[in-house]
């Protein structure tokens, strides 16, 4: 019974961890690559040619919109009114970038996050396994 609980817990964690990995590969990122030029790509560095980038002013009014070029780049020219870029690929991936804002590196990469979450599940499962074991030992005496 105890071994069966541990095996089921580990199997459940494996299923939870294995399937969401595909989602991480498609986070949309807007990366500044020069003066008034950005590269829009997914986390795996690929891009979609159907992505449309909108340029908005500070009040949120649309200044113009255009598709990415063949390299995944978008040039919004010397528009001084440009405040926010919004990229949307039309199938649910969306990224935003405030013009002039530095992109911060993520605190943890996805593999470290997966490892920490996995370890947390293992510790929780071990805690409940030990608690159940000690209760059954007390009842058995």
C-alpha positions as CSV (number, residue, x, y, z in Angstrom):
1,X,0.0,0.0,0.0
2,X,2.8,2.4,0.9
3,X,4.8,1.6,-2.1
4,X,1.7,1.9,-4.3
5,X,1.0,5.4,-3.0
6,X,4.6,6.5,-3.7
7,X,4.5,5.1,-7.2
8,X,1.2,6.8,-7.9
9,X,2.4,10.1,-6.6
10,X,5.6,9.9,-8.7
11,X,3.6,8.9,-11.8
12,X,1.2,11.8,-11.3
13,X,4.2,14.3,-10.9
14,X,5.8,12.9,-14.1
15,X,2.6,13.4,-16.0
16,X,2.1,17.0,-14.7
17,X,5.7,17.9,-15.4
18,X,6.0,16.3,-18.9
19,X,3.0,17.7,-20.7
20,X,3.3,21.5,-19.9
21,X,6.8,21.6,-21.4
22,X,5.5,22.3,-24.9
23,X,3.8,25.5,-23.6
24,X,7.1,27.0,-22.6
25,X,8.4,26.8,-26.1
26,X,5.8,29.2,-27.4
27,X,6.1,32.2,-25.1
28,X,6.2,35.3,-27.4
29,X,9.0,37.7,-26.8
30,X,9.6,41.2,-28.3
31,X,13.3,41.8,-28.3
32,X,14.8,45.2,-29.2
33,X,17.7,44.8,-31.7
34,X,18.4,48.3,-32.7
35,X,17.1,51.8,-32.9
36,X,13.3,51.5,-33.5
37,X,13.7,47.9,-34.6
38,X,12.6,44.7,-32.7
39,X,12.7,41.0,-33.3
40,X,9.5,39.1,-32.3
41,X,10.0,35.4,-31.6
42,X,8.9,32.6,-29.5
43,X,11.1,31.3,-26.6
44,X,12.6,28.7,-28.9
45,X,13.8,31.5,-31.3
46,X,11.3,30.6,-34.0
47,X,8.8,33.2,-35.3
48,X,5.5,33.2,-37.1
49,X,5.1,35.1,-40.4
50,X,1.4,35.7,-39.5
51,X,2.4,37.8,-36.4
52,X,1.0,41.3,-36.6
53,X,2.6,44.1,-34.5
54,X,0.6,47.1,-33.5
55,X,2.2,50.4,-32.5
56,X,0.2,52.4,-29.9
57,X,0.7,55.8,-28.4
58,X,0.6,56.6,-24.7
59,X,-3.2,57.0,-24.7
60,X,-3.5,53.5,-26.3
61,X,-4.5,54.8,-29.8
62,X,-3.4,52.6,-32.7
63,X,-0.8,54.4,-34.8
64,X,-0.3,51.6,-37.3
65,X,0.1,47.8,-37.6
66,X,2.1,45.6,-39.8
67,X,3.3,42.0,-40.2
68,X,6.8,40.9,-39.4
69,X,9.3,40.7,-42.2
70,X,10.9,37.4,-43.5
71,X,13.4,37.4,-40.6
72,X,10.9,38.1,-37.8
73,X,11.9,41.7,-37.5
74,X,9.6,44.8,-37.2
75,X,10.8,48.3,-37.8
76,X,8.6,51.1,-36.5
77,X,10.7,53.9,-38.0
78,X,11.3,57.2,-36.3
79,X,7.8,57.5,-34.8
80,X,8.3,59.6,-31.7
81,X,4.7,58.9,-30.6
82,X,5.3,55.2,-30.4
83,X,4.9,54.0,-26.8
84,X,3.8,50.4,-26.8
85,X,4.3,47.5,-29.2
86,X,1.8,44.6,-29.1
87,X,2.6,41.5,-31.1
88,X,-0.2,38.9,-31.7
89,X,0.1,35.8,-33.9
90,X,-3.6,35.3,-34.1
91,X,-3.6,31.9,-32.3
92,X,-3.3,33.1,-28.7
93,X,0.3,34.1,-28.3
94,X,0.8,37.8,-27.4
95,X,3.7,39.9,-26.4
96,X,4.0,43.5,-25.3
97,X,6.9,45.9,-25.0
98,X,7.1,49.5,-23.9
99,X,9.4,51.4,-26.3
100,X,12.7,52.1,-24.7
101,X,12.3,49.7,-21.8
102,X,15.1,47.3,-21.2
103,X,14.2,43.6,-21.3
104,X,15.1,41.9,-18.1
105,X,16.5,38.4,-18.1
106,X,14.1,35.9,-16.5
107,X,15.0,35.1,-12.9
108,X,15.1,31.4,-13.5
109,X,15.2,29.5,-16.7
110,X,12.5,27.0,-17.4
111,X,14.5,23.9,-16.5
112,X,15.5,25.3,-13.0
113,X,11.8,26.1,-12.5
114,X,10.7,22.6,-13.5
115,X,13.4,21.1,-11.2
116,X,12.3,23.2,-8.2
117,X,8.6,22.4,-8.8
118,X,9.4,18.7,-9.1
119,X,11.5,18.7,-5.9
120,X,8.6,20.5,-4.1
121,X,6.2,17.7,-5.2
122,X,8.6,15.0,-4.1
123,X,9.1,16.7,-0.7
124,X,5.3,17.0,-0.2
125,X,4.7,13.4,-1.2
126,X,7.5,12.2,1.1
127,X,6.0,14.2,4.0
128,X,2.6,12.7,3.6
129,X,4.0,9.2,3.1
130,X,6.0,9.6,6.4
131,X,3.0,11.0,8.2
132,X,0.8,8.1,7.0
133,X,3.5,5.6,7.9
134,X,3.9,7.0,11.5
135,X,0.1,6.9,12.0
136,X,-0.1,3.3,10.9
137,X,2.9,2.4,13.1
138,X,1.2,3.9,16.2
139,X,-2.0,2.0,15.4
140,X,-0.1,-1.2,15.0
141,X,1.4,-1.1,18.5
